[in-house]
Amino acid sequence: MSAEGLISEFYVDKKGEIILVTVFVPEERENLIRMYEEYDPESRCCGLPPNTRNGIESWIDALHKNGYGFIAKLGDRVIGHIAAVPENSEAEFAIFIHPDFVDRGIGGELIRFASRVMREKGVRKLKAITERTNRRAIETYRHLGFLAVSRDPLYVYFEKEI
Ligand SMILES: CC(C)(COP(=O)(O)OP(=O)(O)OC[C@H]1O[C@@H](n2cnc3c(N)ncnc32)[C@H](O)[C@@H]1OP(=O)(O)O)[C@@H](O)C(=O)NCCC(=O)NCCS
């Protein structure tokens, strides 16, 4: 299957809502910024997302200039985002699900979708970093087959061959 044939999928989440997972396109930039403007401070991880509109814009634009973007949508609303920055055959990604939509399987679906698309583009290893206190992210990565390859006092470093 080519990456071009895999640009979006529908998924019924654990509350029965129909969620679209798809590749980020510039037309979604404003919807994505809106999601991050609503992001509550307790759900931030590794100092992200930035907490000002200017900071969010610069962060999103830099991520998408250098890498891959994926989003989850409910209707017109963006409710989840992955940005992945490739280097050779590896890519490091960050994922954020809107706080109102966590624990519904959406993060897992978005990671699976992004993995398939990036594999089609030649990526063979995914990397993710999270804070040691972020139980939800740690359990999510483990559940999806990521291995914790190292730790330091603040962060856990995950990898997965895809
Ligand atoms: C971490 C985060 C991305 C996870 O996304 P999510 O949509 O809440 O997670 P999901 O509901 O898809 O869970 C992912 C998988 O892990 C499993 N899982 C989640 N928490 C689990 C737990 N405590 N124990 C066992 N399995 C767990 C789920 O069952 C799911 O598997 P499934 O899809 O096969 O059912 C999301 O909660 C988030 O955005 N948090 C704030 C920002 C953040 O921490 N980002 C990541 C680090 S930078």
The ligand as a Gaussian input file, in Angstrom:
#p B3LYP/6-31G(d) Opt

LIG

0 1
 C       -0.263000      10.332000      26.391000
 C       -1.381000      10.491000      25.367000
 C       -0.813000      10.891000      24.028000
 C       -2.075000       9.121000      25.206000
 O       -3.175000       9.255000      24.321000
 P       -4.611000       8.716000      24.762000
 O       -5.540000       8.941000      23.630000
 O       -4.980000       9.291000      26.073000
 O       -4.285000       7.171000      24.953000
 P       -5.158000       5.928000      24.465000
 O       -6.486000       5.969000      25.128000
 O       -5.128000       5.838000      22.989000
 O       -4.261000       4.773000      25.031000
 C       -3.243000       4.237000      24.208000
 C       -3.129000       2.772000      24.436000
 O       -2.482000       2.559000      25.690000
 C       -3.327000       1.827000      26.528000
 N       -3.243000       2.424000      27.835000
 C       -3.392000       3.717000      28.133000
 N       -3.233000       3.907000      29.450000
 C       -2.994000       2.680000      29.955000
 C       -2.755000       2.184000      31.271000
 N       -2.727000       3.021000      32.327000
 N       -2.540000       0.870000      31.446000
 C       -2.557000       0.024000      30.377000
 N       -2.786000       0.433000      29.107000
 C       -2.994000       1.723000      28.922000
 C       -4.728000       1.965000      25.985000
 O       -5.517000       0.827000      26.281000
 C       -4.515000       2.144000      24.518000
 O       -4.425000       0.931000      23.822000
 P       -5.531000       0.530000      22.730000
 O       -5.565000       1.643000      21.727000
 O       -5.000000      -0.740000      22.161000
 O       -6.794000       0.385000      23.497000
 C       -2.446000      11.532000      25.824000
 O       -3.007000      11.125000      27.022000
 C       -1.912000      12.955000      25.932000
 O       -1.947000      13.694000      24.966000
 N       -1.443000      13.351000      27.137000
 C       -0.948000      14.712000      27.369000
 C        0.308000      15.053000      26.569000
 C        1.381000      14.009000      26.682000
 O        1.635000      13.492000      27.765000
 N        2.004000      13.653000      25.532000
 C        2.969000      12.565000      25.434000
 C        4.318000      12.845000      25.919000
 S        5.156000      14.247000      25.202000

